[in-house]
């Protein structure tokens, strides 16, 4: 158990809908990262927050947004969902801005 | 353009023998490298890392070697155990804006250790 929790574990929704994925980092970790893993793809970095502020952006679509709250949990919002958004979404956390990242169990999103 | 490549999608090794997983990178700005292990239905688990100022780092049965001139790193597992069967991801880190470090992952190598 990495100490990073993600909810929900599975999510099935229809095209055009909006969903919110939630992540709680390890105790003491200030950075939260979001990744997408599609079929046969590696982990694609989406976005990083550090102590409530956005710090780095990867290949995140404009339909996607995230935030980190004062209690350091983070939410990833996915809107106008398309079939191609079906993937595993992982959250990770680290103590600071760099170093080892510890991953949650992921949320499997299926868009039908 | 893949900046981190794991050219072997899969690898099978006999229990007790050495497993060698390889990773190549193209971005010379990468200065920190990590290996993660992933079991099905779980998130990746951090295994071992190496800074670009070193060429070797060892932790128990796991050793990571870095060859900067060749832009190549490898993970050695000795001896291999059936419980090591998993997908192994290589990741590399470079400083991005605002002082943070972004990880770039390879697509993974599935290791099967045969009893």
Interface residues (C-beta under 8 A of the other chain):
Chain A: X2 X4 X6 X31 X33 X35 X40 X41 X42 X43 X44 X45 X48 X50 X55 X56 X58 X90 X92 X97 X98 X99 X100 X101 X102 X103 X104 X105 X106
Chain B: X4 X32 X34 X36 X41 X42 X43 X44 X45 X46 X49 X89 X91 X93 X95 X96 X97 X98 X99 X100 X101 X102 X103 X104 X105 X106 X107 X108
